[in-house]
Amino acid sequence: MNELPQQTAAGSWERAILHLDMDAFYVNVHILDHPEDAGIPLVVGGQPDQRGVVASAGYEARALGIRSAMPTSQARRLCPQLKIVPANWERIRACSRQVMTILHEYGPVEQMSVDEAYIDLSNRMQPEMIASQIRDRVKAETGLPCSVGLATSKLVAKVASDFDKPEGFTVVQSGTEAAFLAPLATRAIHGIGPRAAEKLAAMGIETCAQLAAADFAALKQRFGNQAESLRQRAQGIDNREVHSEREQAKSISQEWTFNTDVNDPEVLINQLKKMCDSVTKSMQKRKLVAHTVYVKFRWADFTTFTRQKSLEVGIDQAEDIFRIAHTIWQENWPSGQRMRLLGVGVSNLEEPTLRQLGFDF
């Protein structure tokens, strides 16, 4: 466990947020059923001759420079012996439900995707022990490895969960957030994508410590209204709450209720694309970019839920929004499940100060 100096008094934290991130989730779900593939360069994704992309890369593949969203043709060039397997969406969803069921035993859960969630452990006694127990239980009961980060904010907890992967356990005590972030590259901070990092580097700013101490006037000139937010994030300042029921404040969305329940994937995908196009036009008209894309599901029995993916930098192109929405749909729609309603939306909207081409999620 990577841990900064302990607080003098043991016990509860006034504010304690855990971020859990499953390690190479799709790959490790595959290995549950195919243990013979453990330890080899492996990715889950589409085949190179079908213009496929990498959905998830195992750590052996990552060591060779292979990353999510990379064309599998490029991944195969980097590693000719790379094994490429398709995503087993039914199995992925089942494993995700198993993980989330465990998490809900410990406190309010904000599920971000099939393999990522926040848990509010505020005012709980010894949240460090609870965090350790959660990580151990997930591995013991599902067979799947995960990493957890515990901190006083969602921002720092997310950085902490990524700090010592795989199977990491990093605790950042209250008052040490800025010190924890200080030596890390600015790209470690949510909201700073490759292009923003390049702009910061051109100013001589490469670490969070340098960003936290940067001249505000210079930041303002380069990043406009985002300048203060950038400095605060570099110091670990983040007051966002854990929302167990997803609230889509300041969002743009479209919903469609079908006249009869639908389970035809072609019909559902076409409707999803139409709604993505509509949402994009509304967003572009307001000259905004989105950092979150979400999809709303309602089954024939009125079971209703929303799932989302967040991005480091804003997007405003229909093809990007649809690609992310389609991935969410694939992750959460069981084949043959009849749908009464389908919705898509974007949130975390802002002026395109940090916009870049393409997306990264």
N, C-alpha and C positions, 0 to 999 in steps of 0.2 A: 504494500500500500504506500503510495506517495502521499505524505501528509505534512503540512506546515505546522509550526509550533502550536501546541494545544492551548486552549484557553485555561486560565488559572483555576476556574471553577467548573468542575464537571457537572453535567446535567443537561437540561433542555436548552435549545436555542430559541430565541424569540422568533427568528425566521430561519427555516431550514428547508431547502428545496433539493430534491434528488433528481438527477437526470439519468435515465437508464437507456443505453444504446446497445442493441444486440450486435454482436461481432459477426461481420460478413454473413448476415442472416440467411439470405437465400442459399448461399453456398453451404452453410452448416446445416440447414434443413435438408438439403440434398444428401449430405454425408450421413445424416441419421439413417437413411434408408439404403445408402451405398457406402458403407464404411471402407470399402476397398479403394475409394477415391480420396481418402484422407492423406494429406502430406504431399499431394502432387499439385502442379499448377492447374488451377481449376477456375472457371468462371461460369456464371449462369447468364444466359443471353441468347440472342438469335445467331443463326449460322452466318458465316461470312458471305456465302453465295446468295444470301437473302437480305443483304444490307443490314444485318443485325448489329445490335449494340450490346455492350456489356451492362447487365443490370446489377450484378454483384460480382466482385472479384475476391477470391480467397487470398490469404496473406502470402502464400507462396507465389501467386501470380503478381500481387502488388509489389513484391520485392524485385520483380523484373520490369517494373514501370507500368504495369497494366492497371487501369483505373475504370471506375463506373462511368458510363456514357461514352466510352471509347468505342469506335467501330470494332467489331470482332475481327475484321480483316486486318486491322492494324495490330490488334492484340496477338493474332496468330503470327504476324511477321516478327513481333518482339519475342515470341516463344513458339516455335514451330510445333513443339510437343504439347501445347496447351490443349486441355480437354474442355470442350464447350458443351454444356447441357442446358436444356430448356427449363424454364421456371415451372415448378409444380404448384400452381396457384392455390389449389384446394389444400394441399399440405401446408403451404406457407400461411394461409389464413387460419388453419386449425392450430398451428403452433403459436401464432400471434395471439389467438384467443386464450390459449393456455397460459401464456406469459401475462397477459393483461388481467386474467382472473387472479393470479397470484398478487399482482401489484395492488389490486383493489382492496385487498385485505389490510393494507397498511395506511391508507389515507386517500384523500381526493386525488384522482388521477386525470391528467390531461394527456390523452393519447394523440401524438403528433402524426404517426404513421403506423404501419404494421410492426415496425421494429424499434420504435422510439417513444418514450413517454416521460413526463414529469410527475413526481409525487410530492405533495405538500406534507412535510414532516414537522412543520412549525409547532413549537411548544410541546414537542414530544421529548420524553426523557431519553437521553443517550441516542440521538439520531444516528451517530456514527455506527453504533452496534446494529441498529435497524437496517442501515444501508448495507452493511456487510452480510446480514442475514438474508436480505432480499437477493443479493447477487448469488449467494450460495444456494438458496432455494430454487432460483430460476435454473441454475445449472443442474442441480440434483433432480428436479422434477420434470424438466423438459429435455435434458441432455444437450442443451444449447448454451454456449458461452455468451456472456454479456459483460459490459463495462459500465461502472457507475461513477458519477461524480456528485459530491455533496457540497453545497455552498449556501450562501445567504441570498442568492439570486439565480434566476433561470439562466442568465447569460454565463455566469461563472460556472454554474453546475454543468452546463453543456460543454464548455471548454475542458472542464475537469474530467468528464467522462471520456473524452478523446485523448487525454494526456498520456495514458499508459496502456493503450490497446496492444493486444487483446487481453481480455479479462482483467482490465484495470480497476483500481479502487483508489480514488483520489479525493481527499477531504481538504477543503479550503476553509479555514476558520474565519470567523467574523473579524474584520479589521485587517486581514492579510490579503484581501482580494487584489489590490493594486500590486503588491509584492509578488503574488503568484503569477499575474499576467505580465509583469514588467519584462522578463527576458524573452517572452514569446514573440514570434513574428506577428505583425498586424493582421495577417490572414487568419490567425486563430480566432479573431473576433467575428461573430455573426454580423453580417452587413457589409463586411469589407471583402469584396471580390477581387479577382486578379487585376482588373483595370484600376480600381481604387488603390490597390496596393502598389501598382506601378506609379501612380501619381504621387503617392506618399513617398515612395523610394526616391523619386526625382527631387523631392524636398529634403532628402537626407533622413527620412523617417522610415525605419524598418522594423522597429520593435514597439511593443505596447508602451514601454517606458518612455521612449522618444515621442510617441504620439501624445501621451498624457502630459508631457512637458512642452509640447510644441507651441510656438507663437500663435496665439489665437487669430490675430489679424491675417497672418499668412494662410492659415487653414480656411478662414472665412473667404478669402479671395479665391481659393482654389475649389472649395466644396460648398460655399454658400451656406444655406440654412442647416446643412448636415454637420457643420464644423463642431458645434457644441456637443452634439450627439456622439460624434466620433471620439472626442476627448473623454466624455463620460464613460463610454463603453470600454475604453482603454484602461480606465481606473476601476472597472468592475461595477459601475453604478447602473442598476437596472431594477426598477420597482414593479415590473410586471408580476401579476398574480398567476397562480395556477388555477385554471378554469376547468373544472371537471365536466361542465357542459359547455361545448364550444359556442362562444359568442362571436358572431361575425360583424363586429362593429366597424363602421366606416368601410363597408364592402359594396361590391357590385355583383349581382347574381342574377341567374335565370333559373326558373324551375318549369318542368313540364309534367303535367298529370296525364297519363295515357287514358284514353276512353275505355280500353280494356287492358287487363294486366298483360305485360309483354315479357317474353323471355328469349326473344330473337336477338342474338348479339349484334347482327348487322343493323337492325332497327335502332337498338340502343346506342351503338357507336355513332351512327349518323345523327341521332338527336343530340348526343353529347357534343359533336363537332359543331352543329348549328348553334348551340347555346354558347360554346366557346367563342365563335365568331361574333355573336351578338354582344357578349360581355366585353370582348376586345374593342369593338367599335365604341361602346359607351365609355370605356376607360381612355381610349385615344382621344375621344372628343373632349374629355376633361384634362388631357395632357398629363396623365398619371401613369405610374408604373406600379406593379404589384410585387410584393415579396412572399405572398402566400396564395396558393391555388387550392381550392377545396371542392369536394364532390358530395352531394347529399343523396342518400339512398332511402327509398321507402319500398319495402317488400309488399306483396299482396296482402299480408296479414297486418299491415300498418306498422310493422317494426321499422323505426326510422333512426338513422344515425348519419353523422358527417365525418369524413376523413380528409386530412389535408397534408400538403407538403410545403415546407418553407424554403426559400431561396436566399442566398447570400446577397444577391443583387437583384434589382427590379427588372421585370420583363413587361413588354406590352405588345408582343407579336402573337397572332392567333395560333400559329403553328407551335410555338413554345407552350402556350397555355393548354392547347389540346393535348400535346404530348404528355405533359405532366398529369392532366386530368385523366387521360386514357390509362396511364400507369396506375393511378389510384383506383380507377374502375376495375382494372384487371386484378389488383391486389385484394379487392373486397367483394367482387361479384361472383358468387358460386355459379358455375355453369348450370343453366337451366332454371335458376331462381327467377320467379316471376316478379316483375317490378311494377309498382303502381305509379311511382313518381321518381324522376331523376332531376337533379339540380347540379349546377356548377357555378362557382363564384371565385372572386379574387378579393383579398383583403390585405391589410398592412400596406395601404396605398400611400404614395408620396410623389412629389415632383421628381423627375428623373435625374437627380444629381449624380447618383452612383450607377447609372445605367451602363450595361455592357451588352455586347452582342452575344446572343445565345443565352444559356442558362446553366446553372450548376446547383444540383440538389442531391 
